[in-house]
Amino acid sequence: MSRNSKLISQNLREEIARELGVYDQVKKDGGSWGNVSSKDCGNIVTKAIEIANRAVE
């Protein structure tokens, strides 16, 4: 996620990760997102898109 990390704010990413139960892994790794699976990263992006779409409506 580091290459495009500026597309989603750090706070929003962390909030969604907490909601999806992924943030414990990030916290355990000292804030590194490197061990978060591609599937979980995709779920975070999907959730962020849903939130953005709701904001536009």
Number of C-alpha atoms within 10 A of each C-alpha: 15 8 6 7 10 9 10 15 11 11 9 13 19 18 15 19 21 15 12 13 11 19 19 12 17 17 12 9 13 9 12 13 16 12 9 16 11 11 9 14 16 12 15 23 17 12 17 17 13 11 13 11 10 9 8 6 5
